[in-house]
Amino acid sequence: MIQAMSEQQVLQEGFQVLLTHLEPSKLARFWAACNVGGGNYIDLKDKLFAEETTSSLYLQVLDFQSSKNVVK
């Protein structure tokens, strides 16, 4: 017997694919553009930054700024 996925399960799987393939900042912009605001921000934040520390995020910001020639 084949069991169909619920809408929530499909959304969860889609979001997982996006989390895997997009930078957190791009994913946040994508969700904002799609008006995907429901849910718990703390859970989202924990998923987006689970492997990050303040230092690693700071280094990513510096790398991004230098790659885009952003004036500090």
C-alpha positions in Angstrom: 0.0 0.0 0.0 1.3 3.4 -1.0 0.9 6.1 1.6 0.7 9.7 0.3 2.7 12.4 2.1 0.9 15.2 3.9 1.3 18.8 2.8 3.4 19.4 5.9 5.7 16.5 5.0 6.2 17.7 1.4 7.0 21.2 2.7 9.4 19.9 5.3 11.2 17.8 2.6 11.4 20.8 0.3 12.7 23.1 3.0 15.4 20.4 3.8 16.5 20.4 0.2 16.8 24.2 0.3 18.7 24.1 3.6 21.1 21.7 2.0 21.8 23.7 -1.1 21.5 27.3 -0.3 23.5 29.6 2.0 21.4 30.6 5.1 21.2 34.2 3.9 19.8 33.2 0.5 17.4 30.8 2.1 16.1 33.5 4.4 15.6 35.8 1.5 13.9 33.1 -0.5 11.5 32.4 2.4 10.8 36.1 2.8 10.0 36.5 -0.9 7.6 33.5 -0.7 6.0 34.9 2.5 6.9 31.8 4.3 6.7 33.2 7.8 4.8 30.6 9.7 6.5 28.5 12.2 9.0 28.9 15.0 11.9 31.2 14.3 14.0 29.6 17.1 13.7 26.2 15.4 14.6 27.7 12.0 17.5 29.6 13.5 18.8 26.4 15.2 18.6 24.5 11.9 20.3 27.2 9.9 23.1 27.8 12.3 23.4 24.3 13.9 27.0 23.9 12.8 28.1 27.5 13.3 29.8 29.5 16.1 30.0 33.3 16.4 33.6 33.0 15.1 32.7 30.9 12.1 29.9 33.3 11.2 32.2 36.3 11.6 34.7 34.7 9.2 32.0 34.0 6.7 30.9 37.7 6.8 34.5 38.8 6.3 34.9 36.3 3.3 31.6 37.6 1.8 32.6 41.2 2.2 36.0 40.7 0.6 34.5 38.6 -2.3 32.0 41.4 -3.0 34.4 44.2 -2.4 32.0 45.6 0.2 33.2 48.7 1.9 33.6 48.3 5.7 
